[in-house]
């Protein structure tokens, strides 16, 4: 026979849940006379003594007489047993205090043994999860500082060398020398812009102005822009775009999607072979628009396909002047659109899936 359980809106079941809520509200306004006592063990001892005293007082009034030695022995046994049992309660709290003090000094390796199933055990589990999150955040912060320092050092060093040669008269301010200085300055500008984009996205300060629009004109704009960007490389990369059907639309933020496609095409041009072709295709599948960016390169091995969307990852390459942030920005922007982005077979193709029209009920 099935059981029907009535559940409150907060997930607590029926009358017991309402009773706990009422008890919590009452406890919130009651005075807390034991707050000044700094030891939980001492608080438990006071609690046991007070509760025992009330109980013995009640029986004293009802019976009129209690054995003094028996009463004293019972209270002593209660106090000793409370101190012994309280050790298991206070140990996780002491461990959390020690771990928190080490965290304040930058050590996030300490964990608390969470063996109990009560509120203290739940607190210990929550503390361990918080410690894991803080450790991960600290690693990311250290990695970010190290990677940004490395990325900034290369163009700054090159630019400094060019300017030093110009000042010392070793080289003349001819177009080639100035072009080298300009390229390094543009690289610095790209890195700063991408870091600002990442900061804005992570802070949730990137509003999306979404709407339905034709994808073919956007493809033409992005291809024209990336052709200008890659012309100076001398690698002879060709770009080709296809949209099927030609009237296909997408529901997205046009400016942000432009940024994503530009990053994807630039990444494909850097990692594809010289003289190769980069293909930008779009087709509809059901209510979605599927966008593929593919180059003629060997492709990314399956084991590395998830990592290329991490910050400062270049798929194993360190040349080409990329900052390693373009794909990370692309992933975050697509995630904001609630779409998907992934590397697909043969490994040289990145696929983006977005709604073709405004979702129903949006």
Number of C-alpha atoms within 10 A of each C-alpha: 3 4 5 6 8 11 13 12 8 7 9 14 13 13 12 10 15 14 11 12 13 12 11 11 11 10 11 10 8 8 8 9 7 14 10 8 11 9 12 17 19 16 17 17 21 16 15 18 16 13 13 17 14 12 11 16 15 12 13 13 10 9 9 9 11 13 9 9 9 10 13 11 12 12 20 15 11 16 20 12 13 18 18 12 12 17 12 12 17 15 14 21 17 12 16 20 13 14 21 18 13 14 16 9 9 12 15 21 12 15 19 22 13 17 13 14 11 11 9 17 18 14 17 23 19 14 18 21 13 13 21 16 13 16 17 13 12 15 12 13 12 12 14 14 12 11 17 16 11 11 19 15 13 15 19 16 12 16 19 14 13 20 17 13 14 16 12 9 10 10 13 14 15 9 9 10 15 15 13 14 20 13 16 20 16 13 20 20 12 16 20 15 12 18 17 12 18 20 13 13 16 11 9 10 10 15 10 14 10 16 13 15 18 16 23 19 12 16 21 13 12 20 22 12 13 17 17 10 12 17 12 11 13 9 15 16 20 17 17 12 16 16 19 13 11 13 11 17 22 24 21 23 17 19 12 19 21 15 15 23 23 21 20 22 24 21 20 23 29 21 21 21 17 16 13 16 19 26 19 23 18 24 20 19 11 9 13 18 22 20 22 23 21 25 26 18 20 12 19 19 14 13 7 14 16 12 14 20 23 16 19 21 20 21 17 9 11 12 10 12 13 20 24 23 22 29 22 20 23 22 19 20 24 19 12 16 19 11 16 16 21 17 23 16 13 14 18 20 24 21 18 21 22 20 21 23 17 14 10 5 4 4
